[in-house]
Amino acid sequence: MGSSNSSPILFTILFVALLPFHPPRVFGCFTSIFNFGDSLSDTGNLFGTCVSKEPPHFCFPPYGDTFFHRPTGRCSNGRLIIDFLAQSLGLPLLNPYLGLSVEKQKISFEDFEKGLNFAVAGATALNASYLREKLIVGVPTNYSLGLQLEWFRNTYSSLCKSSSTATSKCREILKSSLIIVGEIGGNDYNYRFVSERQNIEEIKSLVPIVVKEIGSTITELIKLGARTLMVPGNLPIGCNPTYLDIYATSVQSLSKNGCLNWLNQFSEYHNERLQKELEQIRARHPHTHIIYADYYNSAMRFYNSPEDFGFTNTLQVCLVNKNEGLKEHRKYGISKECDNPSEYANWDGMHLTEAAYKQIAIALLEGPYTTPQITTSCISQNAPINLLQLQ
């Protein structure tokens, strides 16, 4: 899990100077992004539920206030890692699949060509019914990685199999796209961890099954024509304020940075198993570029040295719920926001702030927190070198 501190010269070009972050001029490798995941990368797939009788919390301000100045369905005060990646590659922010499906009734070839986001807040890697039976705990959503893959397959079939020309075009689109699978799997564990104090070994038994599901999805995407895939690992959940509230009963259970060691070790266990799975897939598909994105260590930088990244608080939430009922939400707002979210790493207890997501994106693109380095994959495709020329 360790990484060297050296950064390739190609990626030392002004990326740190993102105050504020502006869409860069980029000579990039990828023409589009397709994304699968959960609330860490959902850009609005559940936003349609905001008109329901019990809309999710992210339907209300101050969600989205920092960048979009309105709620967009993102579980943060602003942009997510996927947004920063898209901007740094010179690509538009990803359209949510469900949003386009409702708005346009049918996704067009032009929509597909621009890339799509299939990630859904609350999604799990494993089928929800399996988790309910296995975990004996409530899983509030039926969205899963398998369902997201089914959406992708259905879209691909309807647009790309009408003729040999369409199939060829879609193959070229996937060949030149960055396919991101994850972060996914965190909720498979979260639903058990937050329900009550748990036996860690019981939850660890899920990890190989979750990792195999992720690996199976990657393999299916490769069969459809994906050439470059980025697969993020899990964040250090031991630094999550919700878990600190539930499990931190004594100072002895905390590390020097204030995080829970045993929960972070669980994240590392998941990440180690995931990386081994990726190694096996690389061996079976040597002409495919599979990039591991080290969310864990890229985030640990600001948990270990918050002041180096402009944070004054990394282990408390910026957003504090002060009302419960829907009527109160609409009348008074759902929360009390900290004075300066950019100084906080955590937004609402389970999700990070835009400032924290930006630092993770910087680490991934600047290095050395992708394996292999994302530029290596670009160069190996004979694509133009990706220079992050930021203003």
URLIN-V242622 format. One line per field, one symbol per residue. burial: # if it has 24 or more other ideal C-beta (glycine too) atoms within 12 Angstrom, else .. A space follows every 50 residues. Layout:
burial = ???
//
This chain:
burial = #.....##.##.#.#..#..#.##.#.####################.## .....#############..#####################.######## #.....#...##################..#...#.#.###.#######. ###.##..##........##..######################...#.# ..##.##.###.###.######.#####################.###.. ......########.##########.##..##..#..############# ####.#..###.#######.#.......#....##.##..########## ############################..#.#.####.#.
//
